[in-house]
């Protein structure tokens, strides 16, 4: 799926993030980025397809063309300054999984409805459930590339046809 239909679904993903942000679940993240060090905390976020495409678009918008896995096993979007480089587009798991120092992860029951919406969007986008962050976003970037290449081919055809 590409074009306006996909963009509409990606906006729904962003709406889910916005709704989550106003939920009264208190956490105290101090930005130590422990949750972004997958090898240290033993957890890698899994993303639905909508989340992956939103993250891929943000990564692409920042001028990056590929995802490089850091040798220390941390998230490829964690900057040298210790900050998330796609913060506004970070996946749902990054918004709900807090380390113990910050108050611990959200209970599934607190966000079940939002998870179900992400799963529904995943289904509509042709996804197949959660995929680990690096793979999900890499596939998402390939999909964005494929559609932009196709768009370019169509534009060239259109120009030749004139
Ligand atoms: S996407 Fe951002 S918040 Fe999530 S693990 Fe990576 S650096 Fe951390």
Backbone and ligand atoms as CSV (ligand in chain L), in Angstrom:
chain,resi,resn,atom,element,x,y,z
A,1,UNK,N,N,0.849,-1.196,0.000
A,1,UNK,CA,C,0.000,0.000,0.000
A,1,UNK,C,C,0.887,1.248,0.000
A,2,UNK,N,N,0.511,2.251,-0.794
A,2,UNK,CA,C,1.283,3.491,-0.827
A,2,UNK,C,C,0.335,4.673,-0.914
A,3,UNK,N,N,0.912,5.866,-0.973
A,3,UNK,CA,C,0.138,7.060,-1.227
A,3,UNK,C,C,-0.772,7.468,-0.079
A,4,UNK,N,N,-1.889,8.140,-0.408
A,4,UNK,CA,C,-2.746,8.726,0.626
A,4,UNK,C,C,-3.312,7.704,1.609
A,5,UNK,N,N,-3.654,6.508,1.133
A,5,UNK,CA,C,-4.229,5.501,2.038
A,5,UNK,C,C,-3.211,5.138,3.118
A,6,UNK,N,N,-1.964,4.945,2.704
A,6,UNK,CA,C,-0.933,4.610,3.686
A,6,UNK,C,C,-0.674,5.795,4.615
A,7,UNK,N,N,-0.621,7.000,4.046
A,7,UNK,CA,C,-0.354,8.178,4.884
A,7,UNK,C,C,-1.434,8.356,5.933
A,8,UNK,N,N,-2.669,8.042,5.552
A,8,UNK,CA,C,-3.776,8.163,6.504
A,8,UNK,C,C,-3.568,7.193,7.675
A,9,UNK,N,N,-3.158,5.975,7.347
A,9,UNK,CA,C,-2.922,4.987,8.403
A,9,UNK,C,C,-1.736,5.407,9.282
A,10,UNK,N,N,-0.723,6.009,8.668
A,10,UNK,CA,C,0.423,6.451,9.471
A,10,UNK,C,C,0.022,7.611,10.383
A,11,UNK,N,N,-0.913,8.425,9.925
A,11,UNK,CA,C,-1.426,9.485,10.811
A,11,UNK,C,C,-2.184,8.883,11.987
A,12,UNK,N,N,-2.833,7.754,11.742
A,12,UNK,CA,C,-3.525,7.073,12.852
A,12,UNK,C,C,-2.528,6.585,13.889
A,13,UNK,N,N,-1.379,6.108,13.414
A,13,UNK,CA,C,-0.325,5.692,14.353
A,13,UNK,C,C,0.080,6.897,15.212
A,14,UNK,N,N,0.262,8.042,14.556
A,14,UNK,CA,C,0.668,9.248,15.300
A,14,UNK,C,C,-0.411,9.657,16.297
A,15,UNK,N,N,-1.679,9.434,15.923
A,15,UNK,CA,C,-2.784,9.742,16.858
A,15,UNK,C,C,-2.722,8.834,18.083
A,16,UNK,N,N,-2.387,7.570,17.856
A,16,UNK,CA,C,-2.237,6.636,18.984
A,16,UNK,C,C,-1.148,7.164,19.931
A,17,UNK,N,N,-0.034,7.615,19.370
A,17,UNK,CA,C,1.049,8.151,20.201
A,17,UNK,C,C,0.561,9.385,20.981
A,18,UNK,N,N,-0.226,10.231,20.295
A,18,UNK,CA,C,-0.705,11.452,20.949
A,18,UNK,C,C,-1.664,11.100,22.084
A,19,UNK,N,N,-2.500,10.092,21.868
A,19,UNK,CA,C,-3.425,9.684,22.934
A,19,UNK,C,C,-2.675,9.115,24.118
A,20,UNK,N,N,-1.658,8.333,23.815
A,20,UNK,CA,C,-0.863,7.748,24.896
A,20,UNK,C,C,-0.237,8.857,25.749
A,21,UNK,N,N,0.207,9.917,25.075
A,21,UNK,CA,C,0.915,10.996,25.780
A,21,UNK,C,C,0.029,11.707,26.796
A,22,UNK,N,N,-1.289,11.669,26.601
A,22,UNK,CA,C,-2.166,12.375,27.549
A,22,UNK,C,C,-2.782,11.425,28.579
A,23,UNK,N,N,-2.397,10.148,28.529
A,23,UNK,CA,C,-2.883,9.206,29.554
A,23,UNK,C,C,-2.220,9.536,30.890
A,24,UNK,N,N,-2.996,9.520,31.953
A,24,UNK,CA,C,-2.417,9.895,33.254
A,24,UNK,C,C,-1.650,8.760,33.922
A,25,UNK,N,N,-0.613,8.260,33.229
A,25,UNK,CA,C,0.224,7.221,33.827
A,25,UNK,C,C,1.558,7.869,34.163
A,26,UNK,N,N,1.835,8.013,35.437
A,26,UNK,CA,C,3.033,8.764,35.827
A,26,UNK,C,C,4.313,7.943,35.729
A,27,UNK,N,N,5.287,8.496,35.066
A,27,UNK,CA,C,6.603,7.899,35.026
A,27,UNK,C,C,7.625,9.030,35.122
A,28,UNK,N,N,8.791,8.698,35.559
A,28,UNK,CA,C,9.797,9.732,35.747
A,28,UNK,C,C,11.061,9.387,34.982
A,29,UNK,N,N,11.006,9.573,33.667
A,29,UNK,CA,C,12.167,9.275,32.830
A,29,UNK,C,C,13.180,10.406,32.953
A,30,UNK,N,N,14.401,10.048,33.309
A,30,UNK,CA,C,15.433,11.086,33.433
A,30,UNK,C,C,16.395,11.049,32.252
A,31,UNK,N,N,16.044,10.234,31.236
A,31,UNK,CA,C,16.823,10.250,29.998
A,31,UNK,C,C,18.170,9.566,30.085
A,32,UNK,N,N,18.298,8.560,30.946
A,32,UNK,CA,C,19.597,7.874,31.028
A,32,UNK,C,C,19.763,6.876,29.889
A,33,UNK,N,N,18.681,6.656,29.122
A,33,UNK,CA,C,18.727,5.842,27.897
A,33,UNK,C,C,19.107,4.384,28.145
A,34,UNK,N,N,18.914,3.912,29.375
A,34,UNK,CA,C,19.213,2.501,29.647
A,34,UNK,C,C,18.314,1.601,28.800
A,35,UNK,N,N,17.076,2.051,28.600
A,35,UNK,CA,C,16.127,1.233,27.834
A,35,UNK,C,C,16.512,1.177,26.357
A,36,UNK,N,N,17.426,2.057,25.914
A,36,UNK,CA,C,17.856,2.062,24.516
A,36,UNK,C,C,19.077,1.166,24.303
A,37,UNK,N,N,19.607,0.625,25.375
A,37,UNK,CA,C,20.769,-0.282,25.282
A,37,UNK,C,C,20.253,-1.713,25.343
A,38,UNK,N,N,19.902,-2.234,24.204
A,38,UNK,CA,C,19.200,-3.518,24.159
A,38,UNK,C,C,20.012,-4.652,24.764
A,39,UNK,N,N,21.321,-4.612,24.520
A,39,UNK,CA,C,22.135,-5.708,25.040
A,39,UNK,C,C,22.208,-5.641,26.573
A,40,UNK,N,N,22.194,-4.431,27.102
A,40,UNK,CA,C,22.272,-4.262,28.559
A,40,UNK,C,C,20.965,-4.694,29.217
A,41,UNK,N,N,19.857,-4.233,28.668
A,41,UNK,CA,C,18.584,-4.526,29.361
A,41,UNK,C,C,17.930,-5.817,28.845
A,42,UNK,N,N,18.514,-6.409,27.803
A,42,UNK,CA,C,18.000,-7.691,27.323
A,42,UNK,C,C,16.656,-7.594,26.636
A,43,UNK,N,N,16.258,-6.400,26.246
A,43,UNK,CA,C,14.950,-6.231,25.594
A,43,UNK,C,C,15.103,-5.407,24.321
A,44,UNK,N,N,14.516,-5.893,23.237
A,44,UNK,CA,C,14.483,-5.135,21.985
A,44,UNK,C,C,13.026,-4.823,21.677
A,45,UNK,N,N,12.707,-3.564,21.368
A,45,UNK,CA,C,11.307,-3.269,21.037
A,45,UNK,C,C,10.874,-3.989,19.751
A,46,UNK,N,N,9.653,-4.449,19.742
A,46,UNK,CA,C,9.061,-5.032,18.536
A,46,UNK,C,C,8.027,-4.052,17.998
A,47,UNK,N,N,8.044,-3.854,16.688
A,47,UNK,CA,C,7.212,-2.820,16.082
A,47,UNK,C,C,6.198,-3.421,15.125
A,48,UNK,N,N,5.014,-2.828,15.133
A,48,UNK,CA,C,4.052,-3.146,14.077
A,48,UNK,C,C,4.483,-2.361,12.830
A,49,UNK,N,N,3.867,-2.684,11.712
A,49,UNK,CA,C,4.312,-2.072,10.451
A,49,UNK,C,C,4.094,-0.556,10.425
A,50,UNK,N,N,2.989,-0.102,10.978
A,50,UNK,CA,C,2.741,1.341,11.008
A,50,UNK,C,C,3.808,2.067,11.807
A,51,UNK,N,N,4.166,1.506,12.953
A,51,UNK,CA,C,5.216,2.123,13.778
A,51,UNK,C,C,6.541,2.160,13.015
A,52,UNK,N,N,6.829,1.051,12.326
A,52,UNK,CA,C,8.091,0.961,11.587
A,52,UNK,C,C,8.139,2.001,10.468
A,53,UNK,N,N,7.030,2.195,9.778
A,53,UNK,CA,C,7.024,3.160,8.675
A,53,UNK,C,C,7.128,4.599,9.199
A,54,UNK,N,N,6.486,4.876,10.332
A,54,UNK,CA,C,6.590,6.219,10.918
A,54,UNK,C,C,8.049,6.486,11.314
A,55,UNK,N,N,8.692,5.484,11.928
A,55,UNK,CA,C,10.100,5.645,12.320
A,55,UNK,C,C,10.998,5.772,11.080
A,56,UNK,N,N,10.720,4.956,10.062
A,56,UNK,CA,C,11.523,4.993,8.833
A,56,UNK,C,C,11.418,6.355,8.157
A,57,UNK,N,N,10.228,6.911,8.143
A,57,UNK,CA,C,10.050,8.235,7.524
A,57,UNK,C,C,10.850,9.287,8.280
A,58,UNK,N,N,10.838,9.205,9.608
A,58,UNK,CA,C,11.569,10.185,10.420
A,58,UNK,C,C,13.072,10.056,10.188
A,59,UNK,N,N,13.539,8.807,10.101
A,59,UNK,CA,C,14.980,8.566,9.878
A,59,UNK,C,C,15.378,9.107,8.514
A,60,UNK,N,N,14.563,8.840,7.532
A,60,UNK,CA,C,14.807,9.337,6.184
A,60,UNK,C,C,14.767,10.878,6.155
A,61,UNK,N,N,13.806,11.453,6.880
A,61,UNK,CA,C,13.661,12.917,6.889
A,61,UNK,C,C,14.886,13.588,7.510
A,62,UNK,N,N,15.608,12.841,8.360
A,62,UNK,CA,C,16.809,13.426,8.967
A,62,UNK,C,C,18.020,13.247,8.050
A,63,UNK,N,N,17.785,12.729,6.840
A,63,UNK,CA,C,18.852,12.633,5.838
A,63,UNK,C,C,19.574,11.307,5.807
A,64,UNK,N,N,19.162,10.355,6.680
A,64,UNK,CA,C,19.857,9.069,6.706
A,64,UNK,C,C,19.296,8.138,5.642
A,65,UNK,N,N,20.205,7.323,5.061
A,65,UNK,CA,C,19.766,6.408,4.002
A,65,UNK,C,C,19.757,4.965,4.461
A,66,UNK,N,N,20.409,4.698,5.579
A,66,UNK,CA,C,20.461,3.309,6.047
A,66,UNK,C,C,20.522,3.268,7.566
A,67,UNK,N,N,20.362,2.054,8.067
A,67,UNK,CA,C,20.415,1.855,9.511
A,67,UNK,C,C,21.672,1.045,9.818
A,68,UNK,N,N,22.505,1.581,10.679
A,68,UNK,CA,C,23.739,0.885,11.041
A,68,UNK,C,C,23.619,0.399,12.482
A,69,UNK,N,N,23.834,-0.903,12.672
A,69,UNK,CA,C,23.721,-1.464,14.022
A,69,UNK,C,C,24.989,-1.168,14.818
A,70,UNK,N,N,24.876,-0.477,15.936
A,70,UNK,CA,C,26.073,-0.183,16.738
A,70,UNK,C,C,26.658,-1.457,17.338
A,71,UNK,N,N,27.991,-1.552,17.400
A,71,UNK,CA,C,28.628,-2.770,17.927
A,71,UNK,C,C,28.309,-3.037,19.394
A,72,UNK,N,N,27.894,-2.007,20.139
A,72,UNK,CA,C,27.621,-2.228,21.572
A,72,UNK,C,C,26.203,-2.753,21.820
A,73,UNK,N,N,25.473,-3.016,20.738
A,73,UNK,CA,C,24.143,-3.603,20.904
A,73,UNK,C,C,23.075,-2.612,21.322
A,74,UNK,N,N,23.358,-1.324,21.205
A,74,UNK,CA,C,22.316,-0.350,21.547
A,74,UNK,C,C,21.473,-0.035,20.310
A,75,UNK,N,N,20.451,0.752,20.527
A,75,UNK,CA,C,19.528,1.065,19.430
A,75,UNK,C,C,20.241,1.876,18.347
A,76,UNK,N,N,20.013,1.563,17.081
A,76,UNK,CA,C,20.669,2.322,16.007
A,76,UNK,C,C,20.224,3.785,15.940
A,77,UNK,N,N,19.157,4.130,16.660
A,77,UNK,CA,C,18.681,5.523,16.635
A,77,UNK,C,C,19.160,6.332,17.837
A,78,UNK,N,N,19.950,5.688,18.676
A,78,UNK,CA,C,20.484,6.394,19.844
A,78,UNK,C,C,21.696,7.210,19.411
A,79,UNK,N,N,21.620,8.522,19.577
A,79,UNK,CA,C,22.711,9.384,19.131
A,79,UNK,C,C,23.893,9.353,20.088
A,80,UNK,N,N,25.014,9.879,19.614
A,80,UNK,CA,C,26.210,9.930,20.464
A,80,UNK,C,C,25.969,10.780,21.706
A,81,UNK,N,N,25.001,11.695,21.607
A,81,UNK,CA,C,24.683,12.548,22.752
A,81,UNK,C,C,23.767,11.840,23.751
A,82,UNK,N,N,23.489,10.539,23.484
A,82,UNK,CA,C,22.644,9.783,24.414
A,82,UNK,C,C,21.168,10.056,24.239
A,83,UNK,N,N,20.798,10.717,23.146
A,83,UNK,CA,C,19.389,11.057,22.897
A,83,UNK,C,C,18.864,10.304,21.686
A,84,UNK,N,N,17.579,10.043,21.722
A,84,UNK,CA,C,16.926,9.391,20.587
A,84,UNK,C,C,16.885,10.349,19.404
A,85,UNK,N,N,17.327,9.858,18.236
A,85,UNK,CA,C,17.378,10.713,17.043
A,85,UNK,C,C,16.043,10.757,16.300
A,86,UNK,N,N,15.099,9.941,16.735
A,86,UNK,CA,C,13.769,9.974,16.091
A,86,UNK,C,C,12.703,10.121,17.179
A,87,UNK,N,N,13.008,10.948,18.166
A,87,UNK,CA,C,12.191,10.994,19.382
A,87,UNK,C,C,10.694,11.145,19.104
A,88,UNK,N,N,10.325,12.075,18.230
A,88,UNK,CA,C,8.898,12.306,17.953
A,88,UNK,C,C,8.245,11.100,17.288
A,89,UNK,N,N,9.057,10.281,16.635
A,89,UNK,CA,C,8.528,9.123,15.897
A,89,UNK,C,C,8.910,7.808,16.558
A,90,UNK,N,N,9.408,7.871,17.788
A,90,UNK,CA,C,9.851,6.631,18.452
A,90,UNK,C,C,8.665,5.692,18.602
A,91,UNK,N,N,8.954,4.396,18.548
A,91,UNK,CA,C,7.870,3.410,18.572
A,91,UNK,C,C,7.117,3.362,19.906
A,92,UNK,N,N,6.002,2.679,19.866
A,92,UNK,CA,C,5.122,2.564,21.034
A,92,UNK,C,C,5.861,1.965,22.230
A,93,UNK,N,N,6.647,0.924,21.984
A,93,UNK,CA,C,7.356,0.260,23.078
A,93,UNK,C,C,8.298,1.208,23.811
A,94,UNK,N,N,8.872,2.163,23.074
A,94,UNK,CA,C,9.779,3.125,23.687
A,94,UNK,C,C,9.012,4.125,24.539
A,95,UNK,N,N,7.702,4.212,24.302
A,95,UNK,CA,C,6.860,5.154,25.051
A,95,UNK,C,C,6.209,4.494,26.255
A,96,UNK,N,N,6.271,3.182,26.308
A,96,UNK,CA,C,5.558,2.472,27.379
A,96,UNK,C,C,6.480,1.614,28.234
A,97,UNK,N,N,7.697,1.363,27.723
A,97,UNK,CA,C,8.610,0.552,28.533
A,97,UNK,C,C,9.577,1.471,29.253
A,98,UNK,N,N,9.390,1.598,30.546
A,98,UNK,CA,C,10.284,2.420,31.344
A,98,UNK,C,C,11.113,1.510,32.248
A,99,UNK,N,N,12.348,1.933,32.501
A,99,UNK,CA,C,13.194,1.134,33.402
A,99,UNK,C,C,12.631,1.237,34.823
A,100,UNK,N,N,13.119,0.390,35.687
A,100,UNK,CA,C,12.606,0.382,37.068
A,100,UNK,C,C,12.813,1.751,37.729
A,101,UNK,N,N,13.961,2.382,37.457
A,101,UNK,CA,C,14.251,3.683,38.068
A,101,UNK,C,C,13.209,4.733,37.675
A,102,UNK,N,N,12.624,4.556,36.495
A,102,UNK,CA,C,11.638,5.534,36.017
A,102,UNK,C,C,10.209,5.147,36.397
A,103,UNK,N,N,10.063,4.000,37.060
A,103,UNK,CA,C,8.717,3.603,37.490
A,103,UNK,C,C,8.238,2.316,36.858
A,104,UNK,N,N,9.049,1.721,35.968
A,104,UNK,CA,C,8.688,0.430,35.369
A,104,UNK,C,C,7.763,0.566,34.173
A,105,UNK,N,N,7.631,-0.519,33.409
A,105,UNK,CA,C,6.799,-0.477,32.203
A,105,UNK,C,C,5.318,-0.292,32.514
A,106,UNK,N,N,4.590,0.262,31.546
A,106,UNK,CA,C,3.126,0.363,31.680
A,106,UNK,C,C,2.560,-1.050,31.722
A,107,UNK,N,N,1.492,-1.220,32.472
A,107,UNK,CA,C,0.787,-2.501,32.443
A,107,UNK,C,C,0.029,-2.593,31.128
A,108,UNK,N,N,-0.012,-3.790,30.552
A,108,UNK,CA,C,-0.674,-3.950,29.259
A,108,UNK,C,C,-2.124,-3.448,29.308
A,109,UNK,N,N,-2.780,-3.708,30.428
A,109,UNK,CA,C,-4.180,-3.296,30.560
A,109,UNK,C,C,-4.374,-1.786,30.455
A,110,UNK,N,N,-3.333,-1.018,30.779
A,110,UNK,CA,C,-3.436,0.444,30.730
A,110,UNK,C,C,-3.445,0.958,29.287
A,111,UNK,N,N,-2.935,0.152,28.379
A,111,UNK,CA,C,-2.793,0.626,26.992
A,111,UNK,C,C,-3.313,-0.403,25.981
A,112,UNK,N,N,-4.107,-1.364,26.479
A,112,UNK,CA,C,-4.562,-2.452,25.594
A,112,UNK,C,C,-5.287,-1.920,24.356
A,113,UNK,N,N,-6.164,-0.926,24.552
A,113,UNK,CA,C,-6.927,-0.393,23.414
A,113,UNK,C,C,-6.005,0.212,22.359
A,114,UNK,N,N,-4.934,0.863,22.810
A,114,UNK,CA,C,-4.000,1.486,21.854
A,114,UNK,C,C,-3.209,0.411,21.104
A,115,UNK,N,N,-2.846,-0.645,21.822
A,115,UNK,CA,C,-2.140,-1.755,21.164
A,115,UNK,C,C,-3.039,-2.372,20.097
A,116,UNK,N,N,-4.306,-2.517,20.429
A,116,UNK,CA,C,-5.234,-3.109,19.451
A,116,UNK,C,C,-5.365,-2.231,18.215
A,117,UNK,N,N,-5.340,-0.918,18.419
A,117,UNK,CA,C,-5.409,-0.020,17.248
A,117,UNK,C,C,-4.160,-0.172,16.381
A,118,UNK,N,N,-3.005,-0.288,17.015
A,118,UNK,CA,C,-1.765,-0.477,16.233
A,118,UNK,C,C,-1.799,-1.806,15.484
A,119,UNK,N,N,-2.359,-2.825,16.121
A,119,UNK,CA,C,-2.456,-4.137,15.458
A,119,UNK,C,C,-3.406,-4.071,14.266
A,120,UNK,N,N,-4.477,-3.317,14.432
A,120,UNK,CA,C,-5.429,-3.173,13.325
A,120,UNK,C,C,-4.774,-2.442,12.139
A,121,UNK,N,N,-4.016,-1.393,12.452
A,121,UNK,CA,C,-3.308,-0.645,11.396
A,121,UNK,C,C,-2.296,-1.562,10.714
A,122,UNK,N,N,-1.596,-2.360,11.531
A,122,UNK,CA,C,-0.617,-3.317,10.996
A,122,UNK,C,C,-1.282,-4.225,9.970
A,123,UNK,N,N,-2.427,-4.736,10.353
A,123,UNK,CA,C,-3.175,-5.637,9.472
A,123,UNK,C,C,-3.547,-4.927,8.167
A,124,UNK,N,N,-4.042,-3.702,8.284
A,124,UNK,CA,C,-4.463,-2.953,7.085
A,124,UNK,C,C,-3.282,-2.624,6.169
A,125,UNK,N,N,-2.095,-2.496,6.767
A,125,UNK,CA,C,-0.896,-2.205,5.965
A,125,UNK,C,C,-0.258,-3.470,5.409
A,126,UNK,N,N,-0.841,-4.612,5.728
A,126,UNK,CA,C,-0.288,-5.876,5.233
A,126,UNK,C,C,0.843,-6.409,6.082
A,127,UNK,N,N,0.959,-5.928,7.326
A,127,UNK,CA,C,2.010,-6.401,8.220
A,127,UNK,C,C,1.669,-7.764,8.796
A,128,UNK,N,N,2.632,-8.313,9.529
A,128,UNK,CA,C,2.389,-9.638,10.104
A,128,UNK,C,C,2.741,-9.667,11.581
A,129,UNK,N,N,2.422,-8.564,12.265
A,129,UNK,CA,C,2.683,-8.521,13.700
A,129,UNK,C,C,4.040,-7.917,14.007
A,130,UNK,N,N,4.405,-7.982,15.278
A,130,UNK,CA,C,5.621,-7.316,15.736
A,130,UNK,C,C,6.902,-7.890,15.142
A,131,UNK,N,N,7.778,-6.988,14.749
A,131,UNK,CA,C,9.096,-7.356,14.197
A,131,UNK,C,C,10.135,-6.532,14.964
A,132,UNK,N,N,11.317,-7.106,15.204
A,132,UNK,CA,C,12.295,-6.357,16.013
A,132,UNK,C,C,12.693,-5.053,15.331
A,133,UNK,N,N,12.983,-4.067,16.166
A,133,UNK,CA,C,13.135,-2.682,15.715
A,133,UNK,C,C,14.011,-2.501,14.471
A,134,UNK,N,N,15.230,-3.000,14.505
A,134,UNK,CA,C,16.143,-2.739,13.382
A,134,UNK,C,C,15.617,-3.344,12.085
A,135,UNK,N,N,15.125,-4.581,12.159
A,135,UNK,CA,C,14.599,-5.231,10.950
A,135,UNK,C,C,13.349,-4.506,10.467
A,136,UNK,N,N,12.464,-4.178,11.400
A,136,UNK,CA,C,11.203,-3.541,11.016
A,136,UNK,C,C,11.448,-2.216,10.302
A,137,UNK,N,N,12.364,-1.404,10.839
A,137,UNK,CA,C,12.579,-0.087,10.230
A,137,UNK,C,C,13.373,-0.216,8.926
A,138,UNK,N,N,14.287,-1.193,8.858
A,138,UNK,CA,C,15.029,-1.417,7.606
A,138,UNK,C,C,14.054,-1.804,6.496
A,139,UNK,N,N,13.140,-2.715,6.804
A,139,UNK,CA,C,12.133,-3.109,5.812
A,139,UNK,C,C,11.255,-1.908,5.455
A,140,UNK,N,N,10.903,-1.120,6.471
A,140,UNK,CA,C,10.081,0.074,6.228
A,140,UNK,C,C,10.777,1.036,5.281
A,141,UNK,N,N,12.106,1.223,5.464
A,141,UNK,CA,C,12.834,2.136,4.580
A,141,UNK,C,C,12.869,1.598,3.152
A,142,UNK,N,N,13.035,0.272,3.009
A,142,UNK,CA,C,13.029,-0.320,1.656
A,142,UNK,C,C,11.682,-0.085,1.004
A,143,UNK,N,N,10.636,-0.200,1.807
A,143,UNK,CA,C,9.301,-0.011,1.236
A,143,UNK,C,C,9.104,1.443,0.799
A,144,UNK,N,N,9.596,2.372,1.592
A,144,UNK,CA,C,9.494,3.788,1.203
A,144,UNK,C,C,10.278,4.016,-0.085
A,145,UNK,N,N,11.489,3.403,-0.171
A,145,UNK,CA,C,12.315,3.548,-1.381
A,145,UNK,C,C,11.600,2.989,-2.597
A,146,UNK,N,N,11.021,1.797,-2.433
A,146,UNK,CA,C,10.357,1.147,-3.564
A,146,UNK,C,C,9.242,2.030,-4.093
A,147,UNK,N,N,8.485,2.626,-3.171
A,147,UNK,CA,C,7.369,3.455,-3.622
A,147,UNK,C,C,7.846,4.751,-4.240
A,148,UNK,N,N,8.957,5.327,-3.682
A,148,UNK,CA,C,9.413,6.579,-4.286
A,148,UNK,C,C,10.031,6.301,-5.650
A,149,UNK,N,N,10.714,5.117,-5.828
A,149,UNK,CA,C,11.250,4.756,-7.150
A,149,UNK,C,C,10.109,4.593,-8.150
A,150,UNK,N,N,9.062,3.905,-7.684
A,150,UNK,CA,C,7.929,3.676,-8.575
A,150,UNK,C,C,7.286,5.014,-8.966
A,151,UNK,N,N,7.216,5.921,-7.965
A,151,UNK,CA,C,6.645,7.240,-8.245
A,151,UNK,C,C,7.472,7.970,-9.277
A,152,UNK,N,N,8.819,7.814,-9.155
A,152,UNK,CA,C,9.706,8.486,-10.106
A,152,UNK,C,C,9.519,7.906,-11.510
A,153,UNK,N,N,9.426,6.556,-11.606
A,153,UNK,CA,C,9.208,5.915,-12.905
A,153,UNK,C,C,7.909,6.422,-13.519
A,154,UNK,N,N,6.868,6.506,-12.690
A,154,UNK,CA,C,5.584,6.976,-13.205
A,154,UNK,C,C,5.665,8.423,-13.676
A,155,UNK,N,N,6.419,9.248,-12.912
A,155,UNK,CA,C,6.549,10.649,-13.305
A,155,UNK,C,C,7.287,10.748,-14.636
A,156,UNK,N,N,8.351,9.899,-14.823
A,156,UNK,CA,C,9.107,9.942,-16.082
A,156,UNK,C,C,8.213,9.515,-17.234
A,157,UNK,N,N,7.436,8.443,-16.984
A,157,UNK,CA,C,6.535,7.968,-18.033
A,157,UNK,C,C,5.562,9.066,-18.421
A,158,UNK,N,N,5.066,9.753,-17.370
A,158,UNK,CA,C,4.083,10.801,-17.614
A,158,UNK,C,C,4.696,11.926,-18.441
A,159,UNK,N,N,5.992,12.279,-18.115
A,159,UNK,CA,C,6.658,13.346,-18.854
A,159,UNK,C,C,6.868,12.944,-20.314
A,160,UNK,N,N,7.270,11.643,-20.518
A,160,UNK,CA,C,7.516,11.165,-21.897
A,160,UNK,C,C,6.228,11.156,-22.703
A,161,UNK,N,N,5.119,10.868,-21.998
A,161,UNK,CA,C,3.841,10.736,-22.681
A,161,UNK,C,C,3.259,12.069,-23.125
A,162,UNK,N,N,3.858,13.150,-22.562
A,162,UNK,CA,C,3.271,14.451,-22.891
A,162,UNK,C,C,3.626,14.905,-24.276
L,1,LIG,S1,S,13.932,4.440,19.070
L,1,LIG,FE1,FE,14.743,6.040,20.393
L,1,LIG,S2,S,13.725,5.766,22.381
L,1,LIG,FE2,FE,13.462,3.871,21.197
L,1,LIG,S3,S,15.153,2.542,21.834
L,1,LIG,FE3,FE,15.812,3.654,20.002
L,1,LIG,S4,S,16.894,5.490,20.764
L,1,LIG,FE4,FE,15.691,4.624,22.454
